[in-house]
Amino acid sequence: MGSGLGAFYNKYLGKYKYSYLLLTGAVGWLIYLSFSVLFLFLGFQTFLIVIIILGSFGCGLIMSIYYMSLNNYVNTCGKIDNSTNLYFGISVTIVQCSNIVGNGISAILI
């Protein structure tokens, strides 16, 4: 997998279905976004900042499960017809395009 966490993934997370792991990562991402929206509505408060920082730390851990599962899923799909590089390229392109669109929308709204 190219990272030191590959052994962790195979030992603990590899026994679950990809759909459950990817759904868990998506829920973690939604929690992270809800913290951002909460900050926008309630403003700058010290207690709220502490909650957002702790929540973002937890969501970061959940998102690591998501990205490791995504890479492992793409690798598994690529082994079926020996085109792993093509699938990784498509996956990275989709993720980066969503980042570009999201940043563009944020720049327009803010």
Stockholm file with secondary structure:
# STOCKHOLM 1.0

chainA/1-110         MGSGLGAFYNKYLGKYKYSYLLLTGAVGWLIYLSFSVLFLFLGFQTFLIVIIILGSFGCGLIMSIYYMSLNNYVNTCGKIDNSTNLYFGISVTIVQCSNIVGNGISAILI
#=GR chainA/1-110 SS CCSTTHHHIIIIITTSCHHHHHHHHHHHHHHHHHHHHHHHHHCCCHHHHHHHHHHHHHHHHHHHHHHHHHHHHHHHHHHHHTCHHHHHHHHHHHHHHHHHHHHHHHHHHC
#=GC SS_cons         CCSTTHHHIIIIITTSCHHHHHHHHHHHHHHHHHHHHHHHHHCCCHHHHHHHHHHHHHHHHHHHHHHHHHHHHHHHHHHHHTCHHHHHHHHHHHHHHHHHHHHHHHHHHC
//
